[in-house]
Amino acid sequence: MPISPSPHTSVPDGDAFAAPAAGSRPRVTIARGATPWFVPTLATAALTTALTRRSGKWAIAAVPACALSAGMLWFFRDPEREIGTGRVISPADGVVQSIDAWPDGRTRVAIFMSPLNVHVNRAPLPGTVTSVEHIAGGYVPAFNKDSDRNERVVWHFDTEIGDIEMVQIAGAVARRIVPYVDAGTKVEQGERIGLIRFGSRVDTYLPAGVEVGVEVGQKTTAGVTRLDRD
């Protein structure tokens, strides 16, 4: 069934936690859609830390809460990037898990996202989002061959090289996919289009005739790494 962006994505919660620029370092924000996880964790850390002033026993709760908050900051970071060049660029940070020829002539490039990767996904090409469809499924690890049946969101883009399909796949840890845009939205190449909480897998289907420019095992950066070659 078609789905709309999470109500949390309408609020630019990343701006509220933006890290100040330092020299030439890129600006980093907290990803949209992270609020339901990040804010309660941060509030718990702040409360338990404050209570340690009354009793040192609260440190038992404050230390792990602060560590978890730091982890959330890392997990949901959303750095600004200079968009790469090429017809098709990677929609996800991660490692190329597989490259498979499809019966219809397309080639699927599957990128595995670990919990340590940036979880924000980006548009592989400029164009118009023609559909955003949620498909219910399981939650086996994304590296498992049966993960194709996992909970997923299937995107289609109308681009200058035809229809491009991209699939966000949830894994054993990632239990929520948050689209940022609706069908009918025009997007620029490298524009943020959604979030998979805690990683998983993103598949991009290159049209027939488009040669793959990456290899299995290669690291990719969303919005930067080129997936095709001339």
N, CA and C of each residue as an Amber inpcrd file, in Angstrom:
protein
   690
   0.8380000  -1.1830000   0.0000000   0.0000000   0.0000000   0.0000000
   0.8730000   1.2320000   0.0000000   0.4360000   2.3270000  -0.6130000
   1.2380000   3.5370000  -0.6300000   1.3600000   4.0950000   0.7750000
   2.4780000   4.7050000   1.0800000   2.6460000   5.2930000   2.3900000
   3.1590000   6.7040000   2.2510000   2.9080000   7.4990000   3.2810000
   3.3480000   8.8850000   3.3050000   4.4820000   9.0200000   4.2910000
   5.1940000  10.1450000   4.2300000   6.2800000  10.3260000   5.1770000
   5.7730000  10.2860000   6.6100000   6.6160000   9.8120000   7.5180000
   6.2740000   9.8110000   8.9230000   5.9660000  11.2240000   9.3710000
   5.0130000  11.4010000  10.3080000   4.7380000  12.7390000  10.8000000
   5.9520000  13.3710000  11.4370000   6.8790000  12.5570000  11.8870000
   8.0850000  13.1250000  12.4960000   8.9780000  13.7760000  11.4600000
   8.8550000  13.3860000  10.1960000   9.7570000  13.9180000   9.1880000
   9.3660000  15.3090000   8.7420000   8.1900000  15.7870000   9.1260000
   7.7790000  17.1250000   8.7210000   8.4820000  18.1840000   9.5570000
   9.0600000  17.7650000  10.6810000   9.7690000  18.6860000  11.5490000
  11.2560000  18.5190000  11.3260000  11.9690000  19.5870000  10.9770000
  13.4050000  19.4530000  10.7170000  14.1630000  19.2710000  12.0100000
  13.9180000  18.1120000  12.6970000  14.5180000  17.9040000  13.9960000
  16.0270000  17.8860000  13.9170000  16.5950000  17.6230000  12.7520000
  18.0420000  17.6620000  12.6310000  18.6090000  19.0290000  12.9360000
  17.8800000  20.1030000  12.5410000  18.3770000  21.4470000  12.7550000
  18.4810000  21.7790000  14.2290000  17.6130000  21.1480000  15.0350000
  17.6210000  21.4580000  16.4570000  18.8830000  20.9600000  17.1400000
  19.5410000  19.9690000  16.5380000  20.7170000  19.3790000  17.1520000
  21.9350000  19.5460000  16.2600000  21.9460000  20.5570000  15.4180000
  23.0450000  20.7340000  14.4770000  24.3500000  20.9880000  15.2040000
  25.3840000  20.3300000  14.7380000  26.7040000  20.5590000  15.3060000
  27.3070000  21.8010000  14.6690000  27.9570000  22.6560000  15.4420000
  28.5450000  23.8560000  14.8790000  29.6620000  23.5140000  13.9150000
  29.7810000  24.3310000  12.8860000  30.8330000  24.1090000  11.8920000
  32.1830000  24.3840000  12.5280000  33.1730000  23.6150000  12.1520000
  34.5260000  23.8140000  12.6650000  35.4800000  23.7850000  11.4890000
  35.9780000  24.9490000  11.1410000  36.8740000  25.0280000   9.9990000
  36.1750000  24.6080000   8.7360000  36.7900000  23.6790000   8.0070000
  36.2170000  23.2150000   6.7410000  35.4090000  21.9480000   6.9130000
  35.2050000  21.5100000   8.1410000  34.4840000  20.2720000   8.3700000
  33.0290000  20.4290000   7.9550000  32.4140000  19.3740000   7.3610000
  31.0350000  19.4650000   6.9350000  30.0840000  19.5520000   8.1210000
  28.9770000  20.2390000   7.9230000  27.9610000  20.3660000   8.9620000
  27.2680000  19.0260000   9.1630000  27.0380000  18.6640000  10.4120000
  26.3980000  17.3960000  10.7240000  25.1370000  17.6710000  11.5420000
  24.0340000  17.0540000  11.1710000  22.7950000  17.1870000  11.9160000
  22.3110000  15.8080000  12.3500000  21.2170000  15.7890000  13.0980000
  20.5710000  14.5410000  13.4630000  19.5030000  14.2630000  12.4190000
  19.4280000  13.0370000  11.9440000  18.5230000  12.6770000  10.8590000
  17.0620000  12.8950000  11.2300000  16.2950000  13.3710000  10.2730000
  14.8550000  13.4570000  10.4400000  14.3040000  12.0440000  10.6500000
  13.3440000  11.9160000  11.5720000  12.7800000  10.6160000  11.8590000
  13.4710000   9.9140000  13.0120000  14.5220000  10.5410000  13.5630000
  15.2440000   9.9240000  14.6870000  14.6750000  10.3300000  16.0360000
  13.8280000  11.3440000  16.0450000  13.3200000  11.9030000  17.2960000
  12.7090000  10.8820000  18.2440000  11.8560000   9.9460000  17.7820000
  11.2380000   8.9970000  18.7230000  12.2500000   8.1460000  19.4860000
  13.4370000   7.9640000  18.9170000  14.4780000   7.1840000  19.5760000
  15.4400000   8.0810000  20.3550000  15.8180000   9.1830000  19.7480000
  16.8920000  10.0020000  20.2960000  16.4480000  10.8340000  21.4990000
  15.3010000  11.4950000  21.3900000  14.8620000  12.4090000  22.4470000
  14.6230000  11.6890000  23.7820000  13.8910000  10.5560000  23.8270000
  13.7220000   9.8680000  25.1120000  15.0460000   9.4200000  25.7220000
  15.9530000   8.9700000  24.8660000  17.2560000   8.5230000  25.3680000
  18.0310000   9.6870000  25.9670000  18.0290000  10.8310000  25.2720000
  18.7290000  12.0140000  25.7600000  18.0980000  12.5260000  27.0520000
  16.7650000  12.4940000  27.1170000  16.0730000  12.9630000  28.3180000
  16.4040000  12.0770000  29.5160000  16.4600000  10.7670000  29.2840000
  16.7980000   9.8320000  30.3620000  18.2210000  10.0760000  30.8580000
  19.1390000  10.3040000  29.9310000  20.5350000  10.5720000  30.3100000
  20.6380000  11.8600000  31.1230000  19.9180000  12.8990000  30.6810000
  19.9640000  14.1810000  31.3950000  19.3740000  14.0550000  32.7970000
  18.2490000  13.3310000  32.9140000  17.5910000  13.1790000  34.2120000
  18.4470000  12.3800000  35.1830000  18.9590000  11.2350000  34.7320000
  19.7530000  10.3980000  35.6370000  21.0650000  11.0740000  36.0250000
  21.6340000  11.8440000  35.1020000  22.8640000  12.5800000  35.4210000
  22.5880000  13.6400000  36.4760000  21.4530000  14.3280000  36.3570000
  21.0820000  15.3400000  37.3510000  20.8530000  14.7070000  38.7260000
  20.2760000  13.5070000  38.7460000  19.9790000  12.8310000  40.0070000
  21.2280000  12.3240000  40.7150000  22.3290000  12.1860000  39.9840000
  23.5770000  11.7530000  40.6370000  24.0620000  12.7910000  41.6380000
  23.5920000  14.0450000  41.5160000  23.9700000  15.0790000  42.4770000
  23.3300000  14.8170000  43.8410000  22.1930000  14.1330000  43.8200000
  21.5190000  13.7880000  45.0670000  22.0710000  12.4980000  45.6640000
  22.3570000  11.5610000  44.7600000  22.8760000  10.2720000  45.2290000
  23.7680000   9.6620000  44.1540000  24.9360000   9.2320000  44.5720000
  25.8640000   8.6270000  43.6290000  25.3510000   7.3240000  43.0500000
  24.3450000   6.7400000  43.7220000  23.7850000   5.4850000  43.2300000
  23.1660000   5.6410000  41.8430000  22.7290000   6.8660000  41.5090000
  22.1180000   7.0950000  40.1920000  23.1260000   6.9420000  39.0550000
  24.4180000   6.9240000  39.3960000  25.4460000   6.7450000  38.3580000
  25.2990000   5.3980000  37.6650000  24.7130000   4.4270000  38.3880000
  24.5020000   3.1010000  37.8000000  23.5930000   3.2020000  36.5760000
  22.6330000   4.1300000  36.6300000  21.7350000   4.3440000  35.4920000
  22.2640000   5.4150000  34.5550000  22.9450000   6.4300000  35.1040000
  23.3960000   7.5580000  34.2950000  24.4740000   7.1630000  33.2910000
  25.4040000   6.3200000  33.7080000  26.5150000   5.9550000  32.8170000
  26.0220000   5.2450000  31.5600000  25.2240000   4.1670000  31.6790000
  24.7370000   3.5390000  30.4400000  23.8020000   4.4280000  29.6380000
  23.0370000   5.2840000  30.3150000  22.1280000   6.1810000  29.5900000
  22.9170000   7.1850000  28.7560000  23.9950000   7.7030000  29.3260000
  24.8360000   8.6450000  28.5780000  25.5470000   7.9410000  27.4270000
  25.9890000   6.7160000  27.6700000  26.6460000   5.9570000  26.6060000
  25.6710000   5.6810000  25.4660000  24.4280000   5.3450000  25.8170000
  23.4240000   5.0890000  24.7910000  23.1020000   6.3580000  24.0150000
  23.0520000   7.4970000  24.7010000  22.8080000   8.7750000  24.0220000
  23.9200000   9.0880000  23.0300000  25.1530000   8.8360000  23.4470000
  26.2840000   9.0620000  22.5440000  26.1790000   8.1500000  21.3320000
  25.7510000   6.8990000  21.5730000  25.5560000   5.9790000  20.4630000
  24.4770000   6.4530000  19.5140000  23.3900000   6.9960000  20.0600000
  22.3020000   7.5050000  19.2260000  22.7740000   8.6870000  18.3810000
  23.5830000   9.5540000  18.9790000  24.1320000  10.6820000  18.2220000
  24.9180000  10.1740000  17.0150000  25.6840000   9.1210000  17.2270000
  26.4850000   8.5540000  16.1430000  25.5950000   7.8490000  15.1240000
  24.6520000   7.0240000  15.5920000  23.7870000   6.2590000  14.7050000
  22.9560000   7.1590000  13.7890000  22.4650000   8.2840000  14.3380000
  21.5390000   9.1250000  13.5860000  22.1900000  10.3900000  13.0330000
  23.5040000  10.3910000  12.9020000  24.1670000  11.5410000  12.3010000
  23.7460000  11.6630000  10.8280000  23.7190000  12.8720000  10.3410000
  23.3080000  13.1220000   8.9540000  24.1930000  14.2290000   8.3720000
  25.3910000  13.8850000   7.9300000  26.3350000  14.9030000   7.4610000
  25.9600000  15.4990000   6.1060000  26.2970000  16.7590000   5.9340000
  26.1680000  17.3860000   4.6170000  27.2600000  16.8100000   3.7150000
  26.9330000  16.6500000   2.4250000  27.9040000  16.0750000   1.5010000
  27.9010000  16.8120000   0.1730000  29.0710000  16.8140000  -0.4360000
  29.1690000  17.3210000  -1.8030000  28.7740000  16.1690000  -2.7280000
  27.6920000  16.3690000  -3.4670000  27.1290000  15.2980000  -4.2780000
  28.0820000  14.9120000  -5.4020000  28.2310000  13.5850000  -5.5920000
  29.1280000  13.0820000  -6.6210000  28.5700000  13.2570000  -8.0190000
  29.3370000  12.8400000  -9.0040000  28.9190000  12.9460000 -10.3950000
  28.6850000  11.5520000 -10.9720000  27.9020000  11.4930000 -12.0310000
  27.5830000  10.2200000 -12.6590000  26.0860000  10.0860000 -12.8490000
  25.6720000   9.2000000 -13.7370000  24.2340000   9.0330000 -13.9810000
  23.5180000   8.4770000 -12.7670000  24.1320000   7.4700000 -12.0990000
  23.5090000   6.8300000 -10.9430000  24.4990000   6.8330000  -9.7880000
  24.1020000   7.4300000  -8.6630000  24.9810000   7.4400000  -7.4980000
  24.3480000   6.6190000  -6.3770000  25.1680000   6.2100000  -5.4590000
  24.7140000   5.3200000  -4.3890000  23.6670000   5.9940000  -3.5090000
  22.5710000   5.2870000  -3.2190000  21.5730000   5.8310000  -2.3070000
  21.9050000   5.5680000  -0.8460000  22.9580000   4.7740000  -0.5880000
  23.2310000   4.3610000   0.7870000  24.7100000   4.2560000   1.0880000
  25.0450000   4.5170000   2.3530000  26.3680000   4.1940000   2.8720000
  26.4090000   2.6940000   3.1410000  27.5510000   2.0920000   2.9420000
  27.6560000   0.6720000   3.2540000  28.6720000  -0.0390000   2.4020000
  28.4150000  -1.3150000   2.1600000  29.2960000  -2.1680000   1.3620000
  28.4560000  -2.8960000   0.3280000  28.9510000  -2.9570000  -0.9000000
  28.2340000  -3.6820000  -1.9480000  28.2140000  -5.1610000  -1.5810000
  27.0300000  -5.6710000  -1.3170000  26.8720000  -7.0550000  -0.8830000
  26.7690000  -8.0230000  -2.0480000  26.0660000  -7.5940000  -3.1020000
  25.9130000  -8.4620000  -4.2710000  25.5550000  -7.6410000  -5.4950000
  25.8860000  -8.1810000  -6.6610000  25.5170000  -7.5900000  -7.9530000
  24.8990000  -8.7170000  -8.7720000  23.6090000  -8.5870000  -9.0940000
  22.8870000  -9.6850000  -9.7210000  22.1870000  -9.2380000 -11.0040000
  22.3700000 -10.0600000 -12.0630000  21.6410000  -9.8160000 -13.3130000
  20.2010000 -10.2750000 -13.1260000  19.2490000  -9.4480000 -13.5390000
  17.8340000  -9.7470000 -13.3900000  17.2870000 -10.2630000 -14.7250000
  16.2710000 -11.1230000 -14.7090000  15.7270000 -11.6780000 -15.9590000
  15.2730000 -10.6290000 -16.9710000  14.8500000  -9.4590000 -16.4900000
  14.3580000  -8.4280000 -17.4090000  15.4690000  -7.5510000 -17.9770000
  16.7190000  -7.9190000 -17.7070000  17.8500000  -7.1650000 -18.2520000
  18.4380000  -6.1530000 -17.2910000  17.7570000  -5.8720000 -16.1870000
  18.2880000  -4.9460000 -15.2010000  19.3630000  -5.6250000 -14.3420000
  20.1120000  -4.8090000 -13.6250000  21.1260000  -5.3260000 -12.7080000
  20.8590000  -4.7690000 -11.3190000  20.7590000  -5.6620000 -10.3560000
  20.5270000  -5.2240000  -8.9760000  21.8480000  -5.0760000  -8.2380000
  22.0410000  -3.8930000  -7.6570000  23.2010000  -3.6320000  -6.8090000
  22.6840000  -3.5200000  -5.3740000  23.0420000  -4.4970000  -4.5380000
  22.5790000  -4.5300000  -3.1500000  23.6740000  -3.9920000  -2.2350000
  23.3240000  -3.0010000  -1.4150000  24.2800000  -2.3830000  -0.4960000
  23.8580000  -2.6750000   0.9340000  24.7510000  -3.3290000   1.6690000
  24.4800000  -3.6580000   3.0700000  24.8970000  -2.4920000   3.9550000
  23.9750000  -2.0490000   4.8160000  24.2260000  -0.9510000   5.7440000
  24.3590000  -1.5220000   7.1520000  25.5000000  -1.3340000   7.7770000
  25.6820000  -1.7870000   9.1550000  25.1730000  -0.7130000  10.1110000
  24.9890000  -1.0410000  11.3860000  24.5560000  -0.0290000  12.3530000
  25.5210000   1.1380000  12.4870000  26.7450000   0.9940000  12.0160000
  27.7260000   2.0690000  12.1280000  27.6700000   3.0440000  10.9580000
  26.9370000   2.6860000   9.8980000  26.8190000   3.5770000   8.7370000
  25.8110000   4.6810000   8.9910000  25.8950000   5.7470000   8.1830000
  24.8440000   6.7640000   8.1720000  23.5890000   6.0970000   7.6200000
  22.4500000   6.3220000   8.2480000  21.2260000   5.6080000   7.8930000
  20.3350000   6.3540000   6.9130000  20.6930000   7.5810000   6.5780000
  19.8780000   8.3810000   5.6570000  20.1630000   7.9590000   4.2230000
  19.1100000   7.7250000   3.4650000  19.2460000   7.3290000   2.0620000
  18.9410000   8.4990000   1.1460000  19.5660000   8.4870000  -0.0400000
  19.4750000   9.6140000  -0.9690000  19.0320000   9.1460000  -2.3540000
  18.4660000  10.0660000  -3.1160000  17.9790000   9.7480000  -4.4580000
  19.1520000   9.4200000  -5.3790000  19.1110000   8.2750000  -6.0780000
  20.2270000   7.8980000  -6.9510000  20.3120000   8.7210000  -8.2280000
  19.1870000   9.2950000  -8.6600000  19.1390000  10.1340000  -9.8630000
  18.1610000  11.2830000  -9.6320000  18.2760000  12.3350000 -10.4360000
  17.2310000  13.3640000 -10.3900000  16.0060000  12.8490000 -11.1380000
  14.8450000  13.2260000 -10.6950000  13.6280000  12.7760000 -11.3780000
  12.4040000  12.9790000 -10.5110000  11.3510000  12.2670000 -10.8470000
  10.0930000  12.3610000 -10.1100000   9.7940000  11.0180000  -9.4520000
   9.4460000  11.0610000  -8.1840000   9.0500000   9.8400000  -7.4750000
   7.6700000   9.4340000  -7.9850000   7.5750000   8.2860000  -8.6350000
   6.2870000   7.8550000  -9.1860000   5.5160000   6.9600000  -8.2270000
   6.2180000   6.2800000  -7.3110000   5.5130000   5.4690000  -6.3110000
   6.4090000   5.1950000  -5.1160000   5.7650000   5.0930000  -3.9580000
   6.4340000   4.7290000  -2.7060000   5.5150000   3.7060000  -2.0510000
   5.9390000   2.4370000  -2.0410000   5.0510000   1.3720000  -1.5890000
   5.6560000   0.5720000  -0.4380000   4.8850000   0.4510000   0.6200000
   5.3060000  -0.3520000   1.7590000   4.8240000  -1.7880000   1.5820000
   5.7320000  -2.7460000   1.8000000   5.3840000  -4.1570000   1.6990000
   5.7530000  -4.8240000   3.0190000   4.7700000  -5.4250000   3.6720000
   5.0120000  -6.0870000   4.9550000   5.8720000  -7.3250000   4.7550000
   6.6130000  -7.6830000   5.7870000   7.4660000  -8.8570000   5.6880000
   8.1490000  -9.1590000   6.9970000   9.1910000  -9.9970000   6.9430000
   9.9000000 -10.4100000   8.1390000  11.0490000  -9.4890000   8.4860000
  11.9110000  -9.9740000   9.3900000  13.0360000  -9.1640000   9.8480000
  14.2840000 -10.0260000  10.0220000  14.5580000 -10.8910000   9.0460000
  15.7790000 -11.6880000   9.1310000  16.9620000 -10.7780000   8.8150000
  18.1760000 -11.1400000   9.2310000  19.3440000 -10.2980000   8.9470000
  19.4560000  -9.9640000   7.4540000  19.8560000  -8.7310000   7.1550000
  19.8820000  -8.2550000   5.7730000  20.8580000  -9.0260000   4.8950000
  21.8610000  -9.6680000   5.4970000  22.8090000 -10.4450000   4.6950000
  22.2890000 -11.8440000   4.3800000  21.1500000 -12.2120000   4.9500000
  20.5350000 -13.5100000   4.6950000  19.8380000 -13.4920000   3.3390000
  19.9100000 -14.5990000   2.5910000  19.3070000 -14.6540000   1.2670000
  17.7930000 -14.4780000   1.3120000  17.1800000 -14.7820000   2.4800000
  15.7320000 -14.6470000   2.6150000  15.3010000 -13.2260000   2.9630000
  16.2630000 -12.2940000   3.0720000  15.9170000 -10.9220000   3.4350000
  15.1090000 -10.2150000   2.3440000  15.0680000 -10.7870000   1.1380000
  14.2440000 -10.2070000   0.0800000  12.7670000 -10.1950000   0.4780000
  12.4090000 -11.0180000   1.4600000  11.0220000 -11.0810000   1.9190000
  10.7960000 -10.2280000   3.1600000  11.8050000  -9.4620000   3.5450000
  11.6820000  -8.6170000   4.7340000  10.7320000  -7.4520000   4.5190000
  10.4050000  -6.7790000   5.6260000   9.6860000  -5.5020000   5.5650000
  10.4850000  -4.5670000   4.6640000   9.8210000  -3.8980000   3.7270000
  10.5530000  -3.0600000   2.7880000   9.6790000  -1.9530000   2.2100000
  10.3580000  -0.9620000   1.6620000   9.6920000   0.1280000   0.9460000
  10.2800000   0.1650000  -0.4540000   9.4060000   0.0600000  -1.4480000
   9.8250000   0.0290000  -2.8450000   9.5630000   1.3960000  -3.4770000
  10.6150000   1.9770000  -4.0200000  10.5400000   3.2920000  -4.6740000
  10.6840000   3.1250000  -6.1820000   9.9820000   3.9760000  -6.9250000
  10.1880000   4.0810000  -8.3710000  10.3720000   5.5460000  -8.7250000
  11.3760000   5.8100000  -9.5510000  11.6950000   7.1650000  -9.9850000
  11.6040000   7.2380000 -11.5100000  10.9520000   8.2590000 -12.0090000
  10.9340000   8.5320000 -13.4430000  12.1170000   9.4370000 -13.7250000
  13.1210000   8.9240000 -14.4490000  14.3570000   9.6670000 -14.6720000
  14.6720000   9.7520000 -16.1630000  15.7430000  10.4480000 -16.4760000
  16.1350000  10.6200000 -17.8750000  16.5800000   9.3140000 -18.5140000
  16.9120000   8.2940000 -17.7040000  17.2910000   6.9930000 -18.2770000
  16.1910000   5.9520000 -18.0370000  15.0070000   6.4220000 -17.7270000
  13.8730000   5.5260000 -17.5550000  13.4990000   5.3020000 -16.0980000
  12.7220000   4.2660000 -15.8670000  12.2750000   3.9460000 -14.5140000
  13.4240000   3.3400000 -13.7100000  13.6320000   3.8940000 -12.5220000
  14.6370000   3.3740000 -11.6050000  13.9260000   2.8730000 -10.3570000
  14.1820000   1.6190000 -10.0060000  13.6110000   1.0430000  -8.7970000
  14.6630000   0.9960000  -7.7010000  14.2640000   1.4080000  -6.5160000
  15.1290000   1.3420000  -5.3460000  14.3180000   0.7320000  -4.2080000
  14.9390000  -0.1660000  -3.4470000  14.2190000  -0.8450000  -2.3710000
  14.9730000  -0.6890000  -1.0550000  14.3040000  -0.1380000  -0.0490000
  14.8450000  -0.0800000   1.3060000  14.3470000  -1.3120000   2.0530000
  15.2650000  -2.1050000   2.5860000  14.9050000  -3.3630000   3.2300000
  15.2770000  -3.3300000   4.7050000  14.3030000  -3.6030000   5.5630000
  14.5640000  -3.6620000   6.9940000  15.2840000  -4.9580000   7.3280000
  16.0120000  -4.9580000   8.4420000  16.7470000  -6.1510000   8.8460000
  16.3520000  -6.6100000  10.2330000  17.2540000  -7.3370000  10.8790000
  16.9570000  -7.8760000  12.2040000  16.8570000  -6.7750000  13.2510000
  17.6470000  -5.7070000  13.0820000  17.6360000  -4.5920000  14.0360000
  16.7650000  -3.4560000  13.5290000  16.8640000  -3.1570000  12.2230000
  16.0890000  -2.0610000  11.6450000  14.6280000  -2.4630000  11.5330000
  13.7730000  -1.8260000  12.2960000  12.3640000  -2.1970000  12.3060000
  11.4740000  -1.0430000  11.8440000  12.0570000  -0.0040000  11.2590000
  11.2370000   1.1250000  10.8360000  11.9170000   1.8440000   9.6870000
  11.1980000   1.9810000   8.5800000  11.6770000   2.7240000   7.4230000
  10.8370000   3.9970000   7.3340000  11.4950000   5.1300000   7.2610000
  10.8050000   6.4200000   7.2880000  11.0300000   7.1590000   5.9720000
  10.0530000   7.1440000   5.0480000  10.1910000   7.9330000   3.8250000
  10.0640000   9.4250000   4.1360000  10.8150000  10.2390000   3.4060000
  10.7470000  11.6800000   3.5910000   9.8560000  12.3630000   2.5650000
   9.5880000  11.7200000   1.4420000   8.8240000  12.3690000   0.3670000
   7.7150000  11.4430000  -0.1200000   6.6970000  12.0440000  -0.7720000
   5.5620000  11.3110000  -1.3270000   5.7540000  11.0610000  -2.8190000
   4.9340000  10.1750000  -3.3520000   4.8540000  10.0050000  -4.8090000
   4.4370000  11.3340000  -5.4180000   5.0290000  11.6490000  -6.5650000
   4.7480000  12.9150000  -7.2350000   5.7630000  13.9950000  -6.9460000
   6.6530000  13.7460000  -5.9920000   7.6670000  14.7250000  -5.6270000
   8.8400000  14.6840000  -6.5960000   9.2980000  15.8490000  -7.0270000
  10.5020000  15.9210000  -7.8450000  11.7070000  16.0060000  -6.9160000
  12.7090000  15.2020000  -7.1890000  13.8950000  15.1720000  -6.3290000
  15.1470000  15.4210000  -7.1560000  16.1310000  15.9620000  -6.4970000
  17.4350000  16.1590000  -7.1170000  18.3220000  14.9650000  -6.7930000
  19.3080000  14.7300000  -7.6260000  20.2460000  13.6420000  -7.3530000
  20.9620000  13.8920000  -6.0350000  20.9650000  12.8760000  -5.1740000
  21.6170000  13.0230000  -3.8840000  20.7480000  13.6290000  -2.8020000
  19.5110000  13.9710000  -3.1240000  18.6100000  14.5540000  -2.1270000
  18.1830000  13.4860000  -1.1260000  18.0650000  13.8590000   0.1220000
  17.6210000  12.9200000   1.1520000  16.1720000  12.5140000   0.8860000
  15.9230000  11.2010000   0.8940000  14.5570000  10.7370000   0.6120000
  14.0000000   9.8270000   1.7020000  14.8310000   9.3580000   2.6240000
  14.3090000   8.4850000   3.6590000  15.3790000   7.9840000   4.6080000
  14.9070000   7.2790000   5.6240000  15.7780000   6.7880000   6.6870000
  15.4170000   5.3410000   7.0170000  16.4420000   4.5040000   7.1830000
  16.2270000   3.1710000   7.7480000  16.8770000   3.1880000   9.1250000
  16.0670000   3.0700000  10.1560000  16.6250000   3.1380000  11.4970000
  17.4860000   1.9150000  11.7900000  18.7400000   2.1900000  12.1060000
  19.7390000   1.1890000  12.4930000  20.2280000   0.3250000  11.3350000
  20.1830000   0.8440000  10.1360000  20.8230000   0.1510000   9.0240000
  19.9650000  -0.9140000   8.3770000  20.5470000  -1.7120000   7.5110000
  19.9270000  -2.8280000   6.8160000  20.4710000  -2.9100000   5.4020000
  19.5770000  -2.8170000   4.3730000  20.0350000  -2.9940000   3.0030000
  19.2360000  -2.1030000   2.0590000  19.9190000  -1.6230000   1.0250000
  19.2610000  -0.8370000  -0.0190000  19.6640000  -1.4040000  -1.3690000
  18.6710000  -1.7550000  -2.1880000  18.9050000  -2.3010000  -3.5270000
  18.5650000  -1.2500000  -4.5760000  19.4300000  -1.1260000  -5.5640000
  19.1770000  -0.2480000  -6.7020000  19.2130000  -1.0860000  -7.9640000
  18.1980000  -0.9380000  -8.8010000  18.1130000  -1.7110000 -10.0450000
  18.5130000  -0.8210000 -11.2210000  19.6600000  -1.1250000 -11.8010000
  20.1430000  -0.3630000 -12.9530000  19.4430000  -0.8690000 -14.2150000
  18.9660000   0.0360000 -15.0750000  18.2710000  -0.3790000 -16.3030000
  19.1690000  -1.1830000 -17.2300000  18.5470000  -1.9480000 -18.0960000
  19.2960000  -2.7090000 -19.1060000  20.1610000  -1.7610000 -19.9160000
  21.4020000  -2.1590000 -20.1660000  22.3110000  -1.3200000 -20.9430000
  23.1890000  -0.4170000 -20.0980000  22.8830000  -0.3030000 -18.8000000
  23.6990000   0.5230000 -17.9030000  24.7200000  -0.3830000 -17.2180000
  25.9970000  -0.1090000 -17.4270000  27.0580000  -0.9570000 -16.9020000
  27.3720000  -0.6150000 -15.4540000  27.5460000  -1.6390000 -14.6410000
  27.8560000  -1.4480000 -13.2230000  29.2780000  -0.9310000 -13.0490000
  29.4480000   0.0440000 -12.1650000  30.7610000   0.6310000 -11.9520000
  31.3540000   0.3480000 -10.5850000  30.7220000  -0.5480000  -9.8120000
  31.2390000  -0.9150000  -8.4960000  31.4590000  -2.4230000  -8.4390000
  32.1150000  -2.8800000  -7.3890000  32.3970000  -4.3020000  -7.2240000
  31.8920000  -4.7830000  -5.8720000  31.6440000  -6.0720000  -5.7650000
  31.2410000  -6.6620000  -4.4940000  32.3560000  -6.4350000  -3.4740000
  31.9680000  -5.9770000  -2.2840000  32.9410000  -5.6910000  -1.2440000
  33.3740000  -4.2440000  -1.2010000  33.0210000  -3.4640000  -2.2190000
  33.4150000  -2.0540000  -2.2680000  32.5570000  -1.2220000  -1.3240000
  33.1880000  -0.2840000  -0.6250000  32.4550000   0.6190000   0.2480000
  31.7900000   1.7230000  -0.5830000  30.6000000   2.1240000  -0.1600000
  29.8810000   3.1840000  -0.8620000  29.4950000   4.2930000   0.1060000
  29.3470000   5.4870000  -0.4390000  28.9000000   6.6400000   0.3360000
  27.6740000   7.2230000  -0.3480000  26.5810000   7.3500000   0.3930000
  25.3330000   7.8580000  -0.1760000  25.5200000   9.2600000  -0.7380000
  25.0680000   9.4390000  -1.9760000  25.1640000  10.7490000  -2.6090000
  26.5160000  11.0500000  -3.2070000  27.4720000  10.1280000  -3.0780000
  28.8360000  10.3860000  -3.5580000  29.3270000   9.3080000  -4.5290000
  29.2720000   8.0490000  -4.1230000  29.8170000   6.9620000  -4.9300000
  28.9790000   6.7010000  -6.1750000  29.6390000   6.6310000  -7.3180000
  28.9460000   6.3390000  -8.5690000  28.7470000   4.8340000  -8.7150000
  27.5130000   4.4150000  -9.0690000  27.2200000   2.9970000  -9.2180000
  27.3890000   2.5000000 -10.6370000  27.3260000   3.4030000 -11.6280000
  27.4350000   2.9910000 -13.0250000  28.7610000   3.4690000 -13.6140000
  29.0190000   3.1160000 -14.8720000  30.1850000   3.6380000 -15.5700000
  29.7990000   3.9320000 -17.0190000  30.5780000   4.8180000 -17.6280000
  30.3150000   5.1930000 -19.0350000  30.6820000   4.0400000 -19.9580000
